[in-house]
């Protein structure tokens, strides 16, 4: 069971990834390319090359990708899944205006012809759906690795 503190943390994390999806996705792709194109270097479990230790560039790249990219990729997958699920619903326009175009609540309420109460309720429902998908995909457990 998830306690209230964890729920708030997941809610904030979900909103962070919704707001920053485009930049995080681009950064993940760039970092992945940088790691894959980089030369070999030797590391071990502590991150330090031991004297006389052989380097395995492929393994080292995989370890680097795992450490640096995994969590962001999982959250990007959650956001992509949500955007796919909300196509054609009232949440699609809300998500587009709030998280992609980064418009203020008052502009969104005016454009969508809704009250501020409705706006905040829809945002809460949308972010809660993101959190539920993240939990379904096992992200909260995996963040603790």
C-alpha positions, 0 to 999 in steps of 0.5 A: 500500500502506498502512503500519503507521502509517497502519493504526493511524491508520485503526483509531483514526479508525474507532473514533472515528467508531464511538463518536461516530457519533450525536453527529457525525451530529447535528452534521453535520445542524446545521452543514449547516442553519446553513450553508444558512440563513446569509446570503451572504458573500464568500470566495475561495480564500484565504478572504478577500474581495478589495476589489471582489470580488462575492459568490456566496452559493450558491458560498460555502455550497457551499465552506463545506459542502465544507470543514466537513462532507464528511469527517464525512459520508463516515465517517458513511456508512461507519458506517451501511453497517457497521451495515446489513451486520452486522444479524442477526450477532453483531457487531450486538449487540457494536456496539450495546453497545460503540459506542452504549450505551458499555458496558464490555468486562466487561459485554459479555462477561457479557451475550454469554456470551463470553470477553475474548479473543473480545470483543477478537477480534470488536472487532478484526474489526469495526473492521477491516471498518470500515477496509476499507469506508473504504478502499473508499470512498476516504476515506484518499486524500481525507483528504489533500486 
